[in-house]
Each structure stands twice: as C-alpha cells, then as structure tokens.
C-alpha cells in the first residue's frame, strides 16, 4: 500500500500538530480549527472535475443543467426529481457563482468542515481521536462523493444541540431542512426521543430490536421502502450478520461494560444510543447499500462516542492500570483506522487518486 499520498500526508500533518497543541480548551480549539482547515485544503480545493465519483458525474451534470433550467420549472419539478432544498441550492449556486462548479464545491466543503469542527469542539473529549475515526470510518471520503447527503448529515450534527437542550421546535426545523436536502434524513426524526431514553434500559431495548429485525426484517423493509422507492423490490441475502454489524455491535457492548452511561453523562449516553440504532439499521444492509447510508445518519456520532470509551470515569489509584489499558486500546484502534483510511483512498473504485488541486 502507498502511504505517501495526499490523504495520509493530511493525516500525518494533523497528528504531528497534535503533539504540540495538547492541553487546555483554548489549545484544543486551535487544534480543531487548524485541523479542519487542513482537511478543507484537501477536501475543498481538490479538482472537482476529476476527484471523486458522484462529485464529478451526477452532481456536475445537475449543476450544468441549471443553465437552461428556469426557476418556475425547477420549483414545479419539471426538470429533475430531487430534494427541494438541494434543487434550490444548485440553482442559486449556478446563478450567483456564474456557473463556477469548482467554487460551488469549495463552498459546500467549507460549510461541512465548519459544522463538523464546531461539533467536535463542543462534544468530543478527544478531538485527535475523533478526527482519526472520521477518516477511518469512511466519513471524510464519503463527503467527497456525496455532496447532498454530506449537507444533510451536517445539519443532523447541528440538531444534536437541540436534543441535549430539549428544544423540540428547533430540532424539528433543522431535521426538516435536512430532509429537504436528502429525504432519507427522515430516519433521524425519532432521535429526539430515542436519545433521551433511560440508559439502564439500553441493552434490553437493543436486544429487543435485534429480535424484531431478525423475525420481521422482510416486512419492515417492504413497509419502509414504499415511502421512498416506488415499484422497486429489495431482495436480501440469506444471512443476518455482516462483518460491519459485528464490529458495530461489539463496539457498543464493550463500551457499555467499560463505561456504563448515566443520565448525567448526556452526550455519551445519547451518542451511544445513536450508534446502537445505527447498528440495528445496518442489519438491513444485506438488502441494499441504501440502508448503510441511512445508518450513517446515526453512526456519524461514533466520532464522539468512541473517545468517551477510553476516558476512565474515576481517577482513583485502583483505576490507574485500567487507564493505561484504555490508552493502549485507543492507540490500537486509531492505528487500525489509519490503515483502513489508507486502504479506502487507494482503492481504484474510490476515484480519489491520483489527486490534484483545482489550480494544477
């Protein structure tokens, strides 16, 4: 494998910077800002016409089509069937930017990085780990290929504030906006109530969900997909477990026993339950990868959930050895994520290499 590519150099720059910017909150804020800026350089200044799959094909064609699309035809849905806010965004982008697709991509990239950086600064107990998980769990490269969903997923991160602050109206407004960008974001609608469940019932509810999915998954898929896909059938493979489901389930179970959530630990408890929900949705990925995208609306919270696991809840002497083991576990997991990140970007199917900036 080639570890000397732009993406691994980006990761190396951020990790090296972390060695010199550890400490209190102000220093972490600087680290998050500079890290997001470095990621934006790679993410937002790439050649939008050659780097990535969807970014240089379907999205480009939609953008170019705006030259002959009137506002009336657009709002009437006569040109192409897509989500309303995405249509408006593409049309506004084309008109205001003079048809400059490269600048359009850069602006979306800056928005995504700004929201993500804010989310990490506010809720992550270890921003360094959060960035590594962001790379290794496919989210960074996913955003390059899925502009529309990356905006919707960013809005979902903003909705997390409303869940914690118990602002239902604001939550519904933000989630509704995300749905108008990417309709499958509607899967996050019940999160306001699910994220506030009693943590003590966590394992019971998770086990019940697995039992229901196991016996009724065909009926559930048929019911759910009728709201989004018309005249389309999903035939699942004759299996229940996948490698990713096993990893996700192991993660939430280990986390529960190592650091059991409490009502007071609201960020950790909510993010843990969201990752558990993502695991249940991931069970349906044997039908179609669309369910993996649905799961990502919840699974993206793993970037703040996992670092919590490696922070011991007590500093008593008897916990010192356990804390050392926690650190070793964090290093091992981060190393695996970096290895996987390199594997992702070097795959020919990812269309992320050879890399070039827009000005090259």
C-alpha positions, 0 to 999 in steps of 0.5 A, a space after each residue: 500500500 502507498 502511504 505517501 499520498 495526499 490523504 495520509 500526508 493530511 493525516 500525518 500533518 494533523 497528528 504531528 500538530 497534535 503533539 504540540 497543541 495538547 492541553 487546555 480548551 483554548 489549545 484544543 480549539 486551535 487544534 480543531 480549527 487548524 485541523 479542519 482547515 487542513 482537511 478543507 485544503 484537501 477536501 475543498 480545493 481538490 479538482 472537482 472535475 476529476 476527484 471523486 465519483 458522484 462529485 464529478 458525474 451526477 452532481 456536475 451534470 445537475 449543476 450544468 443543467 441549471 443553465 437552461 433550467 428556469 426557476 418556475 420549472 425547477 420549483 414545479 419539478 419539471 426538470 429533475 426529481 430531487 430534494 427541494 432544498 438541494 434543487 434550490 441550492 444548485 440553482 442559486 449556486 449556478 446563478 450567483 457563482 456564474 456557473 463556477 462548479 469548482 467554487 460551488 464545491 469549495 463552498 459546500 466543503 467549507 460549510 461541512 468542515 465548519 459544522 463538523 469542527 464546531 461539533 467536535 469542539 463542543 462534544 468530543 473529549 478527544 478531538 485527535 481521536 475523533 478526527 482519526 475515526 472520521 477518516 477511518 470510518 469512511 466519513 471524510 471520503 464519503 463527503 467527497 462523493 456525496 455532496 447532498 447527503 454530506 449537507 444533510 448529515 451536517 445539519 443532523 450534527 447541528 440538531 444534536 444541540 437541540 436534543 441535549 437542550 430539549 428544544 423540540 421546535 428547533 430540532 424539528 426545523 433543522 431535521 426538516 431542512 435536512 430532509 429537504 436536502 436528502 429525504 432519507 434524513 427522515 430516519 433521524 426524526 425519532 432521535 429526539 426521543 430515542 436519545 433521551 431514553 433511560 440508559 439502564 434500559 439500553 441493552 434490553 431495548 437493543 436486544 429487543 430490536 435485534 429480535 424484531 429485525 431478525 423475525 420481521 426484517 422482510 416486512 419492515 423493509 417492504 413497509 419502509 421502502 414504499 415511502 421512498 422507492 416506488 415499484 422497486 423490490 429489495 431482495 436480501 441475502 440469506 444471512 443476518 450478520 455482516 462483518 460491519 454489524 459485528 464490529 458495530 455491535 461489539 463496539 457498543 457492548 464493550 463500551 457499555 461494560 467499560 463505561 456504563 452511561 448515566 443520565 448525567 453523562 448526556 452526550 455519551 449516553 445519547 451518542 451511544 444510543 445513536 450508534 446502537 440504532 445505527 447498528 440495528 439499521 445496518 442489519 438491513 444492509 444485506 438488502 441494499 447499500 441504501 440502508 448503510 447510508 441511512 445508518 450513517 445518519 446515526 453512526 456519524 456520532 461514533 466520532 464522539 462516542 468512541 473517545 468517551 470509551 477510553 476516558 476512565 470515569 474515576 481517577 482513583 489509584 485502583 483505576 490507574 492500570 485500567 487507564 493505561 489499558 484504555 490508552 493502549 486500546 485507543 492507540 490500537 484502534 486509531 492505528 487500525 483506522 489509519 490503515 483502513 483510511 489508507 486502504 479506502 483512498 487507494 482503492 481504484 473504485 474510490 476515484 480519489 487518486 491520483 489527486 490534484 488541486 483545482 489550480 494544477 
